[in-house]
Amino acid sequence: MARYEMKPAFEARMKKLMPDKEDFEAFSKIVHTGPRNFVRCNTLKISPENLVERLKLKWNVIQPFKEYPEIILINQELGPGEIGNALEHLLGHYYVQEVCSMMSVIALNPKPNEFILDLCASPGSKTTQIAMKMENKGTLIANDVAMGRIAILASNLEKNGVTNAIVTRMDSVNLCTKLENQGMKADKILLDAPCSGEGTLRSSPKTFLMWNEKVVNNLSRQQKKLIAHAIRCLKVGGTLVYSTCTHAPEEDESVIDFALKNFPVKVEHISLPLKCRPGLTEWKTDNYNKEVTKTCRIYPQDNDSEGFFVSKLTLLKEIE
Amino acid sequence: MQINFIKSKEKEKILEELNKQFGINEIPFMLIRGGNEKIRGFSGNLTREQLDKLSQLLRIELIGIYLIKNEHENDFRPSMDGIHLLKNQITKNIIEIDDEQFKSWIRGNDLDIKTEKGTFIISYKGDFIGSGKSNGERIFNYVPKDRRLRK
């Protein structure tokens, strides 16, 4: 794997996020290693027990979390394309998904017969996980904006046997506005927002090169617009999970602080099977609402995973 | 997007044919006609009226899953994923293949198997791996490209 170094501005930010020297060194070390091979059993097609039995014939597999038997780790080195070329993958028995990326849907906790929106759905890892938890019952609107991304999403939905999804191609702000105008409110919404991807350094080392602070600030503005429209589409008492694969507070706590300032929402505690650090209440010159400490920062060095941010909001009353 | 719902009488006819061909006796989905003679199945809990309303409101690309292809009149071929969804009902026109045939089939090749003309479900060690059409001398491969093993 090509080795890229951190840009000085990025390194300075990370050191600020991880003031403990050993902690930062552990982070710097792990982001230069490839990610572990996690897959998620697709229970729409096969039980975790049966899948594990099949996979054990070719690989060393373990289920690291008792409460989530669908999360499977292939605990060995794999050849190029080996995980994607297995018959079980072609049959849609599992989805190749990094463990952090599974956390948003665990936080969302979808149930059968709910009306759920997945606003930035492609390539469909979380969409297929939502449909799985819904047992294909209820309605799932899976939205993305670009045609190329829709094709990947559609292919993954088919392969995973998702039958309760409606795929839409719209700007998420426009989609939420139209649904809100018709009074069509969702029980649950997943907003896995477009982000600067600081948490994906292990699987996508080019992020080292592509990262810049201007992009972080631009994305932060876009994310606030998205969450504002998403909240308006939520039923009173409904749940919105906001997640990103970045560590930048501008794209994480700042967005949740914005939601708390402008809407009648509260931040919920989340119980996840990974080590989480509480959300930050200060960054640069900004101070955030103390409620943001209930959000989860997932760091690669804590879990031998990628990096992630997850938060869960409940709408308390009608928006005036 | 104009949603072209398949009416219950037509659904009955489709089911009758699928029953004759494969033993299928229930399609637990709302059926929608898509492009290229594809029939899609939707298991969501919205009514036709709600779906129609939604289609006027949103830019819908797809609903549900591609289940069956209506090749010709009274000729229906289940898609790879349709087969998986209906697998517990499929009892007829199944061809079991061996290791060598599997390696070839999953790479997108046709099978040189002499059989009656018609559509067959291909099975390998208990897994249904798509459908094929036979001309009597050869079974033509319909495994979608993105579901094949790379050569």
Interface residues (C-beta under 8 A of the other chain):
Chain A: K45 G81 N85 L87 L90 L91 G92 N113 N136 K137 G138 T139 L140 I141 I150 A154 S155 L157 E158 K159 G161 V162 T163 N164 A165 I166 V167 T168 R169 M170 L175 K178 L179 Q182 M184
Chain B: F29 G41 F42 S43 G44 N45 L46 L51 K53 L54 L57 L58 R59 I60 E61 L62 I63 G64 I65 Y66 S79 D81 H84 L85 I106 D127 I129 D146 R147 R148 L149 R150
